[in-house]
Each structure stands twice: as structure tokens, then as C-alpha cells.
Amino acid sequence: MTRVAVVTGGTRGIGEAVSIALRDIGFSVAASFVGDVERARSFTERTGIDSFQWNVADYDDCHTAVDQITATLGPVDVLINNAGITRDSSVLKMSREDWSDVVDTNLTGGFNMVKAVLPAMRERGWGRIVNIGSINGQAGQFGQVNYSATKAAIHGFTKALAQEGARFGVTVNTVAPGYINTDMVAAVPPEQLAKIVAKVPVGRLGEAHEIARVVAFLCAEESSFITGSTISINGGQHMY
């Protein structure tokens, strides 16, 4: 039986690497995107992975998308809550909209997706949910009170949801990346990025495939005794 995995924000960066890693171990993968249609089309042509457009911040959109994926690929067995955005500034300069947009996507988006997939996972007695956190949710980061707050909240979200899902065969875990070589990190000014890398004991940025490999491990049949955990992948920058 081929299991079905949904990766939100799954056509670029860490999400793309996760989508490919899950495909490579035999999952049927549905990757979500919200805006860049051409990039999503290129991703699908290059990988053979189906891409679906919806906004995780929209509750009804999430349910409609899961219904579409179920009709196309089958019931969803694995959910990777990866979709996330940044709207960086110090708190005194941060607008109400910048706060809300990040919370709605990074945190509420995970809630919306869980509500869409968890009932069927419980009925079938099997499921894997992996939430993508961040080193900045563990250690904090100047200019990211919105982003850091959502990523810190994901750790509590994971632990509570893990307790709800455990007796139904549904595991819930968090992977917390450090600074990874993606478009988001590439947008950091070079002088600031150099200072960040200097603080990483292994002396480099991480690669998206290194995150994806751990996510794939947590989705395996053999990982059923791991739940409520946070796995940090940050080159030793923050040991939590």
C-alpha cells in the first residue's frame, strides 16, 4: 500500500527537499504552494510530484485541498507542516498586519491542516505529523518576535497534539532547523550572514536535504515510538 504525504510549502526550499525525500522512499506526495504558479509547474515537471495551490492560513481552503488530494491520490497518511513566511522588523516597527500574517501562516496554518487530516488518520489508526520549527523558536532572534513566537509555539503544539494522537497510532514531532542554505536565508545581508555562520560550530550553513532526511525518518513505519519530540538540526549552534 502506497501512503500519501502532504507537504505544505512543498515546492521550494526545505519543503521541496522533503517532498523529494518522501517520494524517494515510496510515498505519493502532494506539495502545496500559495503563489508562484510557474515555479510550482516547473517543480512538478522536474520531480513528478503533484503540486496543489492553496493558502494554509485559510481554514476552508485547507479542507477543500485535502478533499481534492484524497480524491486524486488517496487518504492522507502524513502531514508535514512546513509552510512559513517572515515579516521581519523590531517589535516597535512591526505592523499589526506583519504580526497577523506570520501567525496566521506559520502557526494557525498548522492547526488548519491538522483539523483537515487528523480525523481520517485516527479512523485508520495510523498517521505521521511533522512540524517544521526553527532555531529561532528555541533561541529567539532580534527582529523576529512574530516568527520566533510562532516557531516556539509549534513546540507546545507538537507536545500537546502528540498526547492526543498517540493512542490512535498518530505520531507528532517537530524538526527544528538552524540556518539552512535556502532562498529565505539567501535574503539575509551578506555581512549579517557571515556573522551567523561564524557562530555555527560546524562552520557552514545546513543543506535542505539534511533536514529532509530526518523528516523522512520520522515518517517511517519504524518510527512509531517517537512522538512529542523535537529534533534540532543546527550544526551545534544551539543545543536545546
matplotlib code that plots the C-alpha trace (Angstrom):
import matplotlib.pyplot as plt

x = [0.0, 1.3, 1.0, 0.1, 2.0, 1.1, 4.0, 2.8, 5.1, 6.5, 7.7, 10.7, 13.5, 13.2, 9.7, 11.0, 13.7, 11.2, 8.8, 11.6, 12.8, 9.4, 8.9, 12.1, 11.1, 7.8, 5.2, 2.7, 3.4, 1.2, 3.1, 1.3, 2.1, 0.4, 1.5, 4.2, 2.4, 5.3, 7.7, 5.2, 4.7, 8.5, 8.8, 6.1, 7.7, 11.1, 10.1, 6.9, 5.3, 1.8, 1.5, -1.7, -2.4, -4.0, -3.4, -2.7, -3.9, -7.4, -9.3, -11.8, -9.1, -7.2, -10.2, -11.0, -7.4, -7.3, -10.6, -9.1, -5.9, -7.9, -9.9, -6.7, -4.1, -6.0, -6.4, -3.6, -1.3, 1.5, 1.3, 4.4, 3.6, 6.4, 4.7, 6.1, 6.8, 8.8, 7.9, 11.0, 11.3, 11.8, 8.6, 8.2, 8.3, 6.2, 2.7, -0.3, -0.6, 3.0, 2.3, -1.0, 0.2, 3.1, 0.9, -1.8, 0.5, 3.2, 1.0, -2.7, -1.8, -0.6, -3.9, -5.9, -4.1, -4.3, -8.0, -8.3, -6.3, -6.4, -9.9, -9.2, -5.8, -7.4, -10.0, -7.3, -5.1, -2.0, -0.6, 2.6, 2.6, 5.9, 6.0, 8.9, 10.1, 13.3, 16.3, 14.8, 11.9, 14.3, 16.8, 15.0, 16.2, 16.3, 13.7, 11.7, 9.3, 6.5, 8.4, 10.1, 6.8, 5.2, 8.1, 8.3, 4.5, 5.0, 6.9, 4.0, 1.5, 3.5, 3.7, 0.0, -1.1, 1.2, -0.7, -4.0, -2.8, -0.7, -3.4, -4.7, -1.3, -0.6, 2.8, 3.6, 7.1, 9.0, 12.2, 13.9, 16.4, 19.1, 20.3, 19.8, 21.0, 17.7, 16.2, 15.0, 18.5, 20.0, 17.9, 19.9, 22.5, 26.0, 27.7, 24.9, 25.0, 28.8, 28.3, 25.7, 27.9, 30.7, 28.6, 27.9, 30.3, 30.5, 31.3, 28.7, 25.0, 23.0, 21.5, 17.8, 18.4, 19.9, 16.5, 14.6, 16.4, 15.3, 11.7, 11.6, 12.9, 10.1, 7.6, 8.7, 6.8, 9.7, 9.4, 6.2, 7.7, 8.9, 6.3, 6.2, 9.9, 11.9, 14.9, 17.3, 19.4, 21.6, 25.2, 25.6, 24.7, 22.0, 21.8, 18.3]
y = [0.0, 3.4, 6.0, 9.6, 12.6, 16.3, 18.8, 22.4, 24.9, 21.8, 23.2, 25.2, 25.2, 22.7, 21.8, 20.8, 18.7, 17.0, 16.3, 14.7, 12.6, 11.2, 10.5, 8.6, 6.3, 5.4, 7.9, 9.6, 13.2, 16.3, 19.5, 22.8, 26.2, 29.5, 32.0, 31.1, 29.0, 28.9, 27.7, 25.0, 23.9, 23.6, 21.7, 19.2, 18.7, 18.2, 15.9, 14.2, 15.3, 16.7, 20.3, 21.9, 25.5, 26.7, 29.0, 27.2, 30.4, 29.8, 27.1, 26.3, 26.3, 23.6, 21.3, 21.7, 20.9, 17.8, 16.6, 17.2, 15.3, 12.4, 12.1, 12.3, 10.3, 8.7, 9.4, 11.5, 9.5, 12.0, 15.8, 17.9, 21.4, 23.3, 26.4, 29.6, 33.2, 36.0, 39.7, 40.9, 44.1, 45.1, 45.0, 48.7, 49.0, 45.8, 46.4, 44.6, 43.0, 41.7, 40.1, 38.6, 37.3, 35.4, 33.9, 33.0, 31.2, 29.7, 28.6, 28.8, 27.1, 24.1, 24.0, 24.3, 21.4, 19.1, 19.7, 18.6, 15.4, 14.1, 12.6, 10.2, 9.3, 8.4, 6.3, 4.3, 4.0, 5.4, 8.8, 10.9, 14.7, 16.5, 20.2, 22.3, 24.6, 26.7, 27.5, 31.0, 29.5, 28.0, 30.8, 33.8, 36.3, 40.1, 41.5, 38.3, 38.4, 37.3, 34.5, 33.3, 33.3, 31.1, 28.6, 28.5, 27.8, 24.9, 23.0, 23.2, 22.5, 19.3, 18.1, 18.5, 17.1, 14.1, 13.2, 13.4, 11.3, 8.6, 6.0, 6.2, 5.4, 9.0, 10.4, 14.1, 15.5, 18.7, 19.2, 22.5, 23.6, 26.1, 28.3, 26.4, 27.2, 28.3, 31.3, 32.7, 32.6, 33.9, 37.1, 37.9, 40.6, 39.1, 40.7, 39.5, 36.0, 35.8, 36.6, 33.9, 31.2, 32.2, 31.1, 27.7, 25.2, 23.1, 26.2, 26.2, 26.5, 23.4, 21.9, 21.3, 17.6, 17.2, 18.4, 16.2, 13.1, 13.4, 14.3, 11.1, 9.1, 10.3, 9.3, 5.7, 2.7, 2.0, 5.4, 4.7, 5.0, 8.6, 11.2, 14.6, 15.1, 18.0, 17.2, 20.1, 20.2, 23.3, 22.4, 22.8, 26.4, 26.0, 22.9, 22.6]
z = [0.0, -1.0, 1.7, 0.8, 2.2, 2.1, 2.4, 2.8, 1.2, -0.6, -3.9, -2.7, -0.1, 2.7, 1.6, -1.8, -0.3, 2.0, -0.9, -2.9, 0.1, 0.8, -2.9, -3.0, -0.1, -1.8, -0.7, -3.1, -2.4, -2.7, -2.4, -1.7, -2.9, -2.5, -5.1, -7.7, -10.3, -12.7, -10.1, -9.0, -12.5, -13.0, -9.7, -10.8, -14.3, -12.8, -9.9, -11.0, -7.7, -7.8, -6.7, -5.4, -4.8, -1.5, 1.4, 4.7, 6.5, 5.1, 7.1, 4.4, 1.7, 3.6, 3.9, 0.2, -0.7, 1.4, -0.1, -3.6, -2.7, -1.2, -4.4, -6.5, -4.5, -1.6, 2.1, 3.7, 6.0, 6.5, 7.1, 7.0, 8.3, 6.6, 5.1, 6.6, 6.0, 7.5, 8.0, 9.9, 11.9, 15.5, 17.5, 17.7, 13.9, 13.3, 12.0, 13.2, 9.7, 9.8, 13.1, 12.0, 8.6, 10.2, 13.0, 10.5, 8.2, 10.4, 13.4, 12.5, 9.2, 11.1, 13.1, 9.9, 8.3, 11.3, 11.5, 7.9, 8.1, 11.7, 11.8, 9.0, 10.4, 13.7, 12.0, 10.1, 13.2, 11.6, 10.9, 10.9, 11.5, 11.4, 12.2, 11.0, 13.8, 13.9, 15.9, 16.3, 18.1, 20.5, 21.0, 19.7, 17.1, 17.0, 14.6, 14.6, 17.5, 15.2, 13.5, 16.7, 18.6, 16.0, 15.9, 19.7, 19.8, 17.4, 20.1, 22.5, 19.7, 18.9, 22.5, 23.2, 19.9, 20.3, 23.5, 21.7, 18.8, 20.5, 21.3, 17.7, 16.1, 15.1, 16.0, 16.1, 16.1, 15.4, 13.4, 14.2, 11.6, 12.1, 9.3, 6.0, 2.5, 1.1, -0.6, 2.8, 4.2, 1.0, 1.5, 4.7, 4.1, 3.4, 6.4, 8.7, 7.3, 7.7, 11.4, 11.7, 10.0, 12.3, 15.3, 13.8, 15.3, 12.1, 10.2, 7.5, 6.6, 6.6, 3.4, 2.8, 2.1, 5.6, 7.1, 4.7, 5.7, 9.3, 8.4, 6.2, 9.2, 11.4, 8.8, 8.6, 9.9, 12.2, 14.0, 15.8, 19.3, 18.6, 19.4, 21.1, 20.3, 18.9, 16.8, 16.4, 13.2, 13.5, 13.3, 17.1, 17.1, 19.8, 21.9, 23.3]

ax = plt.figure().add_subplot(projection="3d")
ax.plot(x, y, z, "-o")
ax.set_aspect("equal")
plt.show()
